[in-house]
């Protein structure tokens, strides 16, 4: 629980096990529930929208301390800026807990979006992800960039199952993403980190460095690689070291 005394000071602080994941997205374990308790009016809490909407969290606002009246609100993700929180329930000592809508407490926000949001999806050309230009009367210059292939089919399936629309973009530098010396990120990883896009959908390699700034889904593609050497001895190849014969192994991440 995070408490706000009304003067902007939160006490106690956010639980230690949540601190590493809050800047980059929702808690890794959705079973973790965060209740934000405050006396501030709802219109003063818009600055919490982005953070709270992406977490399994609710707002508990104490409206009347003398008669003890509380209201429970929830912020949903990917809604237009300025959208108000939804009142889910109220509580008083006389009536107890009263549900206002069909939503339960701590509703599942991501299995299927309540309001059909429009997401910006970054992706890149791969052998299984072909870029095509199609006619679109409402798009700039009447043309729209889209993709076809197994990955595009999966995005389309998810949009139907989870109730969202989407548009594709590519990164300006056409890179997947690596960390520069100055700490900034290139490519699609950088676009996700800077919140220029909602999600990047491509066969990314999972690394510990990337995992510090973005969240990965479960694997959707597993690839196997092999290195071949000359049978029965050693062979030098131009620009490469000598690869000995016999069994050997390596790890690439």
Secondary structure as UniProt FT lines:
FT   STRAND          2..4
FT   HELIX           16..22
FT   TURN            23..24
FT   TURN            30..31
FT   STRAND          34..38
FT   HELIX           42..44
FT   HELIX           46..48
FT   HELIX           49..53
FT   TURN            54..56
FT   STRAND          57..64
FT   TURN            65..68
FT   STRAND          69..74
FT   TURN            81..82
FT   STRAND          86..92
FT   TURN            93..95
FT   STRAND          96..99
FT   TURN            105..106
FT   STRAND          117..122
FT   TURN            127..128
FT   STRAND          129..135
FT   TURN            137..138
FT   HELIX           140..142
FT   STRAND          143..148
FT   HELIX           150..162
FT   STRAND          164..169
FT   TURN            172..173
FT   TURN            181..182
FT   HELIX           187..193
FT   TURN            194..195
FT   STRAND          199..200
FT   HELIX           208..211
FT   TURN            212..213
FT   TURN            231..232
FT   TURN            238..239
//
